[in-house]
Amino acid sequence: MARVELWYLGSLSIVALILLHLDQSRYTKVEESFNIQATHDILKYGVPTHNVYLKLKAQYDHMSFAGAVPRTFIGPLILAAFAKPVVWYGHLDGEQQQMLVRGLLGLFNGLALVGYASGLLRAYGLVTAIWYTMLQASQFHILYYASRTLPNMFAFGITTIALRFLLPDPGSVQLQARRTRLALYLLTLATIIFRSEIALLLASHCAYLLLKTGTLNNAVSLVRAVFLPAILSATVAGLLLTVSIDTFFWQSRSLLWPELAAFLSNVLPSKGGRGASAWGTSPWHWYFTSALPRLLLNPLLLLLPLWGLTTTLRSSILDLTIPSMTYTALYSILPHKETRFLFPIVPPITAAVALCAGYITTRRHRYISYNLTHYLLVLSTMTSALLSTGLLLPLSALTYPGGHALTSLHALSLNYGPQPRITVHLTNLALQTGVTHFLDEPSSPMHARPVLILPGSADGRRPTLTSTRPTQWVYDKTDNETEFLTPSFWSQFDYVVVEDPARVIGAWDIVDKVPGLGKPSILKPDLGRGLLVLGPKKQRREDDALSRLTEEMYGSVGKWMYGIVHDVVREGYGVDKVLGQRWSWTKGWWVHWGLETKLYVLKRSESGIAP
């Protein structure tokens, strides 16, 4: 019993890791834009009850930047409702509010994963639950995206809870039927409100449950007693929620069902349109050969379920994998593919791997091969965890130059004293990589100007009273290339955040250069020799890029780590050092992956002379 309680405590490491990923990577990208902006607007302005259209038009971001397809407001409404008391009581600034709402979503998804692990404990035992927790904690994508306000992540917690109810349970047949109804209800609700492709997962599980019944009569009874009540009631409830709420917020002239509109736009585009394919296409096998291996992160794990089919685990492995693989196969028909579309099947696939790992662990003392495999699994899982949290997380945190640029701009503006109004132009890259309305206002109270000062008495008995007013920050998001060619466009701004300063007309000073993660490239041996021939300065630039990158990722420790890697791996001083020669372990091959300047922060030049 004590071991089970200890495991429950350890399972919370998944939640802790999600919050760690949030803390290390605080900014958002364009895919999260609608939900994070909508949550901000609800928190700041509330839900209007009169003059609705005028207030939404004046205050809410989606009325000006609607996006490619409409999205539901239900997720932002829930986040704002839970965040509002904390914001009100804690007097949180904008960045803290953004962390809070993302933290709430991450907490929900993390607890859903812990609940799924608890279901594995009941269904398959403690060893399987421990392995699942270890494997889930060693993967990168789910931990990183769990707190990100993508529609997929609003659906993820719901689907994970649903799949937990589909796990075997030692209870009665009636209890299992109720659990199945609840699972199908939740899957349907997630389909109607958040992500239409969950319908494929719902259909896959329904088809598999029907196949397992064995007879036509049992199948008909299952449809009548379980499928129809769950799916129909969830459809009605989901439509009532999303159509009423989203028709209100979008001020649509007709009833609006956002997920249906998104489905029709992406899968059945209008004449002449490409739908989701406009965002890129991949071959039919991409989910199986690329996305799924990257999600699991450990190549060894892909072999375990196949091995488990040859053991007594066969039935349980099929229960966990067949619906998930069916969903993946059906989704592979669509040419546009993204890794996040497979997030719902990560828990059951990881559970199948954990089941096999637990089987090997409990029998490792019987066979040498099992013992060796057990330790290999432990070692590979630890390696995956180090790779996930120690490498992929800090690298991913360097891909948000827009958020860093806006924070830098707010800090730099303090050097020029308080101003009543500051106008800023933001380029598309900045808007796509971190700029949100939560960050519009600087967190520092120094961004305020005195408007009334009442001097105190000379003896100090009566203190000086100062009334201040915060600086008004106005942001421009114009992306009209024609306007960029006119001097009058640029003359209206105090600062600009751009990718190329040469395109900015007028006299401007570069006050900051914001780096971001560049693309990795392989330096071939002949290129390495060429750099040495061209001179040591160019060679040092390659080294400096990696040195800066590791220092940005890990601070001063990173610079020290890079020095060790450089000396041991690249220079490779070995036995040949005795002979006065240098021997390279990499045979001249090396990786170039460093920081590149992504954005420039420019301030209008006071001298009036263009740089």
N, C-alpha and C positions, 0 to 999 in steps of 0.2 A: 504493500500500500504506500509505503514511504517512497518507493521508486516511482510510482505513478504520480504522486504529488510533486516529486522533484522534476519529473518530465513536464508536468503542466507549467511549472515555473520556467523551465528551459524553453518551452515552446513560445514563450513571450519574446524570445530573442528575435523572432521574425518581425514582431511589431517594432522592437528596438532598432533593428536594422533598417526598416522602412523609414523611421524617423531620422536615423543617421543619414540616409541617402537624401532625405529632404533638407536636412541642415547643411549638407555639403554642396547641394545643387539647388539653390533657392529660386532661381528664375524659371520662366516658362517659355515655351515656343508657340509658334503660330497655331499649331493643332489644338492647343489648349485654350486659345484666345477667347472663344465665345463663352465658355463656362466660367472662366476666371473673371472676365469683364462683367458678365451678367451677375455673378455673385457680388462683385464690388458695387454695382449699381443698386442692387437690392439692399445691401448693407448700408450704403450711404444715403440713398434717397427714399428707401421704403417702397411700398407698393401703392401707387396712387389710387385714390377712390373717387376723385372728381377731376374734370378736365384731363381725362386719362391720356388721350392722344397727344395733347400739347405737352404734358409733362414727360411722357415717354420720349417724345421727339426731341425735347430740349435736354433731357438728362441721361437717357440710356444709350449706350454705345451701339447696340444692335440696330437702332433705327437709322444710324448713319453708315455703319459698316456691317451689313447683313450677312456677309459670307456667301459661299457658293450655294449652300442649301440651309434651310432653317433647322435649328436644333431646339430641343425641349428646354424649358425653364425649370423643370421639376427638380433636377439635380442642384442647380444654383439656389433654388428656393429652400431646399432642405439644408444645404450647407450654411446659408445665411441665417436661417432660423436657429441653428445650434450655435453659430458663432456670435450672434448679436448680444446675448447676455455677457459673454466674456469680453467683447469689444467695449460694451458700455461700462462694465465694472472695472476693467483693466486699463481703460484709456489708451488703447493700443494705437500706434502709428500705422501708416499704410503698409510698410513692409512686414510688420508684425501681424497685421490682419491677413495678409496674403499667406504667411507661414501658418497661421491658425487654420484658415479654411482648407488649405492643402493638408495640414496635419490631421484634421478631422476626417477627410476622405481616406488618407493613409491608414488612420486608426481603424476605420470601418473595414477596409480591405484586409488589414493585418489580422483583425479579430476573426474575419471570415476564414482566413487560412488556418488560424489556430483551431477554429471550430471544425474545419475539415479534418485536421490532424486528430482531433478528439473523436471524430467518427471512425477514423482508421483504427484508433485504439480499441473501440468497442467491437469493430468488425474483425480485425486481424491481430490484435494484441499489441503489447507495449513495444516490442523490438521493431515492428513495422512503423509504429508511430514515431519512435526515436529516429529511425532512418529517414522517414519523410521530413521531419523537422530539419535534420542536418542537410538533406539534399535541397530543400526549399530555401534554406538560409544561404546556401552556397551559389544559388543562381542569381543572375544580375537583373534581368529585364523586369521581372515582376516586382522585385524590391524597389527598383528605380522608378517604375511607372506607377506604383500603387498610390502615390500621393498626387499624381498629375491629373488635372481636370479634363481628361479626355472622356468622350462618351463611353469609350471602351471600359474605362476604369470605374465609371458609375455602374456599369452593368456587371463588372467583374465580381464584386462582392456578392451580388445577388445570385449570379450563376454558381459561384463557389458554394454558397449556402445550399442552393438547390441540389448540387451534385453530392453534397454531404448527406442529404436525405435519401439519395439513391443508393448509398452504401448499404451492404447487408447489416441487419440488426437482429440481435437475439430475441427480440420481442415477438408478439403474436402476429398472425397473418393480417388481422384487422389493423394492427398498428403499422405494419409495413405498407398496407394499402393507403392509410392516411398520410404516411410519410411520402409515398410516391405522388399522391394528389398534390401535396404541398410543393414538392419539387417541380412538378409540371406547371403548377400555378406560377411559381417564381420565374421559371424559364419563359413562360408566356408573357409575364409582366415585363421582364427585361427586354423581350422582343418588341412589344408594343411601344414602350416608352423610350428606350435608350439605343438599342442596336438591332436592326432588322435581321442581321445574319444569324442571330441566336435562334431564329426559327429553324435553321438547318440543324443545330444541335438538339433542339426540341424534337424535330422529326426523327433524327438518328436514334435518340433514346426511346422514343415511342415505338419505332420499328423494331428495335432490339428487344424491348419488353414483350412485344407481340410474338416475336419468334421464339422467345423462351417459354411462352405459355404451353406450347406443344399441341394443343387442339383448337379447332375452330370455335367451339363453345366457350372455352376459357378466354379466347381472344375477344369474342363478342362481349363477354361479361366484363373484361378489363376495360374495353372501350366505354361501355355504358356506365360502369361504376366508378371509374378513375379518370379516364382521358377526357371525356366530354364535360363532366362537372368542373374539372380543374381548368381546362383550356378555355371553355366558354365563359366562366365566371371571371377569369383573369383578363380575358379580352374585353369584356364589358367594363370592368373596373379600370383597366389601363386606358381604354379609349375615353371614358368619362373624365379621367384625370388629365390626360395629355391634350385632348381636344379643347376642353374648357380653359385650362390654364394657358396653353400656348396660343389659342385664338385671341385671348385677352392681351397677352404681352406683345404679340406680333401685330395686334390690331388688324387682323386679317378680315377682309370683307366676307369671306366664306369660312366655313369650319376648317380648321387647320390641324392636320395630323403630321407633325414634323418627320417622323421616321418613314411614313409612307412617301412623303415628298422627296426625302433623301434617297429612298430606294428607287423610286421612279427615275430620279435624276441620274443616279450612278449606274443602275443596271439596265434601265430602259430609257436611254436618253432620247430627247426629241430629234427630229430629222436634222441631220447635219452635225449633231453633237457626238462626242465620243464617250460621254459619261465618265466613270471612274478611270477608264483607260487613259484619259488625258494626263493623269498623274503618273503614268509609267506602267509598263507591263512586264511580266515575268513568265518563264516557261511553266508548263503545267506541274512539273515535279518540284518546283521551287520550295514549297512548304515542307516537303519531305526531306529534301537534300540540303537545304540551307537554313530555313527558319527554325525548324524543330531542333536540329543539332545545336544551334546558337542559343535557343531558349534553355535547353538542358545544360549547356556549357561544358559538360563532361562527355566526351565521345564514348567512353566505356559504358555509360548508362544506356545507350541505344541498344546494346546487345542483350542486356539482361531480360527484358520482356520476351524476346525471341527464345532465349534459353528457358525461361520459366514455362513456356508452352509445352515443354517436354517433361514436365514434372507434375506433381499433384496440384500445383498452383494453376493449372491450365484454365479451369473454370473462372477463377477469380481474375486472372489476367485478361481473359476475354471480356468479362464484365466491365473492366476499367478501360480497355483500349478500343474495343470494336466501335462503340458509339463515337469516340473521339476521332478515330481514324476515318470513319464514315463522314463525319463533319468536315474533316480536312480534305478528303477526296472530293466531296461535293463543292466545297469552296474553291478548290483548285480549278474548277471549270472557268471561273471568272479570270480574265487576264490580269487585272490589277490586283496585286498582292502586297500585303504588309505584314510584318512580324506580329504586330499587336493584334491582328485578327485571330491569332491562335492562342491568345492569352487564356480564354475560357477552358481550354483542354490541358493546360499545364498542370493543375492539381491532380487530375486522374492519371495522366501519364507519369508524373512523378511518383504517385502512389503505387503504380504498377512496378516501377523500378524499386521503390522502397520495400515492397512485398517480396521481391526476389532477393534483395540484399538482406532482409531479415531472415529469410529461409536459409541463406548461406551462413549467416552469423550464428544462428542457433545450432547449426550442424558442423561448425568449423573444426571442432575437436575430433570429429569422426574421420575426416578426410584431409589429407595434406593439401589437395587442390582447393578445397573450400577455405582452408585456413589462409592460403596464399591469396586467394581471391578476396577474402574479407579484408586483409591488410591493404591490398591494392585499392579496394574501394574506399577505405578510410583515407589513404594517402591521396588518391585522386580527388576526393571530395574536399579535403583540406586545401589542396592546390587550387581547386575551382573557387573556393571561398576567398582565398588570398587574391586570386586574379580578379574576382568580381568586385570586392570591396577595396582592395589595395591598388588596382590598376584601372579597371573600367570606370569606376565611380569618379576618381579625380580627373580622368581624361574627359569624361562626359561633362563634368562641371565647367570645363574650359570652352564649351561650345555655346555660350550665352553672352556674346560681346555686347548686345543691346542693353541688357540689364546692367552690366558693369559700366557701360558708357553713361547711362542715365545717372547712376549713383555717383560716378566721377564728376559729372557735370554739376550736380547739386553741391558736391564738396568744393569744387573749384570756384563756384559763384560766390562763396563766402569771402574769397580774397578781394572782391570788388565792392564789398559793403552791401547793405540792404537796399533793395530796389522795389518800387511799387508794383512793377510788372516786368516779367521776363518772357520773351517769345522765343520759341525753339522750333527748328525744323528737324524732323526725324526721318531718316532714310528707311527704305523698306527692310534692309537687313536688321536695323535696330528694332523695328517693330516686330519682326519675326523671331527675334532671339532674346526676348526678355522684357521688353517695355510693356507694362500694363498700367491700368488706371490706379492700382494700389500704390504704384511708385511715382505717381504724378507729383505728390507733395513731398518735399524733403523731410526727413525725420528730425533734423536738427532744429531746435527752437530758435537758433540764431537767424533763421530765414524769416525775420520779421523786422519791420521798420517802426521806429517810434513815431507816433502821430500826435502825442500830447505828453508834455513833461511838466510836472509840478515840482519845483525844487523844494527840498526840505530845509529845515532850520540849520543854522551854522553849528549849534551844539549837538546836533544829531538826534534830538528828541522827536522831531517830526521828519520821518523818512521821505526821500524823494519818491514820487509816484510817477510811473511811466505807463502810458497806454500804448500798446503796439498793435499793428495790423500785419498779418502774414503777407508775404510776397505772392502776387498772383502769377502763376505759371500757366502759359498758354502754349499748347503744342500743335504743330502743323504736321499733317500726315500726307500731304500732297504727293502724288506719284505721276503727275502729268509731265512728260518729258518736254513738251513744248514750253511750259512755264519755266522750266529750269534754264532756258536759254535767254530769259529776259532779266536784266539787272534789277528791275523793280520788284521781282519776286524775292530775291535774296535781301534786298534792302530793308525788308520789314522785320528781320530777325535779329536778335541779340546773339544767339548761339545757333550753330547747326551741327548735327551729328551725321556724318556722311562717310561713304566708302572711299571716295576719291576727291581730295581737296581741289584738284585741278578743275573740277566741274563747277566749283562755287565761284560766282562772279562778284568781284569787289575786293575790298581790302580786309583780310581776315588773318588772325593769328591762330596757329595750331597750339592749343593749350594742353592737349592730351592725345596720346595714341593708345587705342584699346586693343590688346592682343586677343587672339583666339586660336584654337587648335587648327593647325594646317593639315593637309593631307599627307599621309605617310608615303615614302618612296624608298626604293631599294637602291643603294649605291653599289654598282657593280665594281669588280676588281679593277677593270680598266679605267673607270671613272675615278676610283680612289687613287690610282697611280697618276692620273691626269691632274688631280687636285694637288698632289704633292709636287708635280713638275711645275704647275702654275705658281706655286709658292705657299708658304705656311699660313698666310693670312686667310686665304679662302678655306683652307683645311680647318683653321680654327673657327671659322664661321659655322661650319657643319657641327663641330663639337659644341660651340656655344648654343646652338639651337636646341640640342638635346639637354644641355646643362640647364638652360633657362626653363625648359619644359619640366624637368624633374624638380627644379627649385620651386616652380609655380605650383606643382602638385603636392609637394611634401615639405616646402619651406627649406631651411638651411640643411635639414637632414637629407633632402633630395639631392642637393649639390654634392654632399659627401657620398651618397649612394652612387651618383653618376661617376664620381672619380674612381670608385672601386670597380664599377663595371667597365669603365674605359681602360683601366690599367690591366685588369684580369682578362677581359674578353677580347677587347679590340687590339690592344698592344700585345697581350699574350706573352709576357716575359716568362719563359719556361727554362728548360734544361739548356737550350741553346744560348741563354744569357751568359753561361760560363765561357762559351766560345766567342763572346763578343758580338753575337748576332741576335736579331729580333725575329721571332717566329709568331705569326698571326694565327690564332685559333680559327678565325673566320675566313682565312685565305683571301683577305682583301674585301670581302662582302661586309656591308654595314647598312644600318637603317638610318634614314634621315626623317625625323618626325619632330617638329618643333612648333613654337608659337609664331604666328604671323600677325601683322597689324591688320585688323579687320575693319576698324572704324576710327575716324578722326573726330575729335571734338574741337570745333573752331569757334572763336569769339571775334566779334566785329572789332577790327583794328581801330584803336583810338588815334593812331597817327594818320589814318586815311590813306596810307601807302600800301598798295597790294604787295604781298610777299612774292 
